[in-house]
């Protein structure tokens, strides 16, 4: 479905749902990644945006949804904002209150009613500031690669980090030097007993991107990666990776490094070592 044909909230909701299901992502996972209530995620996909309330929250929630599934926000932003303005009942209600005569606070009942309205305006403002700063808070407090995210056992991860410190690779580095350094590090890890068999996979973000990784028969790991973030895995048999922004990530497989896997906003799904030839062609 092309975004140029999305003219209503229902059309956009159906489009977002189709992208999510094609990636094998549940509504619960979207809610967890975006920190948005599952109730609002369902309202977005059903086109029932009026349930969300103020247009600020409508636009913010849909933008977070798009970034999570790898949809370029610029493709939808103007239409989403336009629809959100038409659904914004809060602003029109506020204007009607200002236009009322006699004075708003005439009588005790009116006083308490409009005090409540003012209180809700303050709450919405504070909520807007919180959402605007949410991404920065995530980067500072939740961008830690834990044992569960890495797919390695606790003791193995600690031992592996002695040989693989999480440091971004300089994009200007000589590719041959990088490959030699990777081969040397992998050899040291094997000699120390970190990898007795299987393969080694690492993912390093050069731009903001979203990934989902299935290692062997383990539970899949989903993560929003910022520039410089790195994830590492030990693979015994196979691993499947879905990347929301393949142009913004480096893939390391054993002692090889691959870049430039597609255009921004496209979705890449690969299974290694089966698809290793596809990476080498790029």
SULZI-V770649 format. One record per residue. RES is the residue in three letters. PHI is phi in whole degrees, 0 to 359 (none if undefined). NEAR is the number of other ideal C-beta (glycine too) atoms within 8 Angstrom. Layout:
RES|PHI|NEAR + RES|PHI|NEAR
This chain:
UNK|none|7 + UNK|273|4 + UNK|293|9 + UNK|294|4 + UNK|268|7 + UNK|271|11 + UNK|250|5 + UNK|225|8 + UNK|299|10 + UNK|294|8 + UNK|297|11 + UNK|294|15 + UNK|299|12 + UNK|296|11 + UNK|296|11 + UNK|298|15 + UNK|296|9 + UNK|295|9 + UNK|294|12 + UNK|299|12 + UNK|293|8 + UNK|294|7 + UNK|270|11 + UNK|73|6 + UNK|254|10 + UNK|274|5 + UNK|297|10 + UNK|296|7 + UNK|294|9 + UNK|298|15 + UNK|297|12 + UNK|292|7 + UNK|292|10 + UNK|268|11 + UNK|64|7 + UNK|253|10 + UNK|303|6 + UNK|300|8 + UNK|301|7 + UNK|285|11 + UNK|300|14 + UNK|294|9 + UNK|296|11 + UNK|298|14 + UNK|290|12 + UNK|277|8 + UNK|78|12 + UNK|264|7 + UNK|291|12 + UNK|297|7 + UNK|289|8 + UNK|285|11 + UNK|108|8 + UNK|298|10 + UNK|299|12 + UNK|300|9 + UNK|289|12 + UNK|301|16 + UNK|295|12 + UNK|297|11 + UNK|294|13 + UNK|291|13 + UNK|297|11 + UNK|297|12 + UNK|301|14 + UNK|300|12 + UNK|296|12 + UNK|291|12 + UNK|263|14 + UNK|84|13 + UNK|269|11 + UNK|300|8 + UNK|296|9 + UNK|300|5 + UNK|290|8 + UNK|241|14 + UNK|303|10 + UNK|296|6 + UNK|289|11 + UNK|297|13 + UNK|297|10 + UNK|297|8 + UNK|294|13 + UNK|299|12 + UNK|297|8 + UNK|291|6 + UNK|264|11 + UNK|284|11 + UNK|282|7 + UNK|297|10 + UNK|292|9 + UNK|294|8 + UNK|296|8 + UNK|297|10 + UNK|294|8 + UNK|295|8 + UNK|296|10 + UNK|292|6 + UNK|277|6 + UNK|290|7 + UNK|222|4 + UNK|287|4 + UNK|311|5 + UNK|298|7 + UNK|262|7 + UNK|279|6 + UNK|89|6 + UNK|295|5 + UNK|297|6 + UNK|297|10 + UNK|300|9 + UNK|292|8 + UNK|296|8 + UNK|285|11 + UNK|296|8 + UNK|296|8 + UNK|299|10 + UNK|296|8 + UNK|298|8 + UNK|294|8 + UNK|297|9 + UNK|296|8 + UNK|299|8 + UNK|294|12 + UNK|295|8 + UNK|297|8 + UNK|297|9 + UNK|296|11 + UNK|297|8 + UNK|298|8 + UNK|293|10 + UNK|297|7 + UNK|263|8 + UNK|298|10 + UNK|298|6 + UNK|295|7 + UNK|294|9 + UNK|296|10 + UNK|294|9 + UNK|275|6 + UNK|246|6 + UNK|237|6 + UNK|270|8 + UNK|249|4 + UNK|276|9 + UNK|267|6 + UNK|301|8 + UNK|293|5 + UNK|289|9 + UNK|282|12 + UNK|80|9 + UNK|253|11 + UNK|300|6 + UNK|302|7 + UNK|295|6 + UNK|293|10 + UNK|297|11 + UNK|299|8 + UNK|290|10 + UNK|294|13 + UNK|295|9 + UNK|296|7 + UNK|254|9 + UNK|231|10 + UNK|299|4 + UNK|282|7 + UNK|231|5 + UNK|293|7 + UNK|274|9 + UNK|296|5 + UNK|297|5 + UNK|271|3 + UNK|294|8 + UNK|294|5 + UNK|306|7 + UNK|294|6 + UNK|296|8 + UNK|296|11 + UNK|297|11 + UNK|297|8 + UNK|295|8 + UNK|296|12 + UNK|297|9 + UNK|295|8 + UNK|295|10 + UNK|298|12 + UNK|298|8 + UNK|297|9 + UNK|295|13 + UNK|296|10 + UNK|297|6 + UNK|277|9 + UNK|89|6 + UNK|288|10 + UNK|245|9 + UNK|270|5 + UNK|197|4 + UNK|86|9 + UNK|228|11 + UNK|239|14 + UNK|237|15 + UNK|225|11 + UNK|238|15 + UNK|231|12 + UNK|278|15 + UNK|261|9 + UNK|216|10 + UNK|298|10 + UNK|204|14 + UNK|238|15 + UNK|226|14 + UNK|223|13 + UNK|231|15 + UNK|249|9 + UNK|257|11 + UNK|50|9 + UNK|256|2 + UNK|278|7 + UNK|295|3 + UNK|296|7 + UNK|245|12 + UNK|247|10 + UNK|202|10 + UNK|270|10 + UNK|253|12 + UNK|264|9 + UNK|305|9 + UNK|94|7 + UNK|293|11 + UNK|217|12 + UNK|234|14 + UNK|226|13 + UNK|218|13 + UNK|256|14 + UNK|243|13 + UNK|275|7 + UNK|239|5 + UNK|209|9 + UNK|216|13 + UNK|248|10 + UNK|233|16 + UNK|248|12 + UNK|239|14 + UNK|283|11 + UNK|222|14 + UNK|297|12 + UNK|285|11 + UNK|245|11 + UNK|209|16 + UNK|255|11 + UNK|243|13 + UNK|249|13 + UNK|233|12 + UNK|56|7 + UNK|252|6 + UNK|246|10 + UNK|234|11 + UNK|235|12 + UNK|226|8 + UNK|57|6 + UNK|261|12 + UNK|162|7 + UNK|269|6 + UNK|298|8 + UNK|91|8 + UNK|276|10 + UNK|251|11 + UNK|242|10 + UNK|233|8 + UNK|226|9 + UNK|236|9 + UNK|249|14 + UNK|274|7 + UNK|302|6 + UNK|263|9 + UNK|299|9 + UNK|295|6 + UNK|294|8 + UNK|294|13 + UNK|291|8 + UNK|292|5 + UNK|287|8
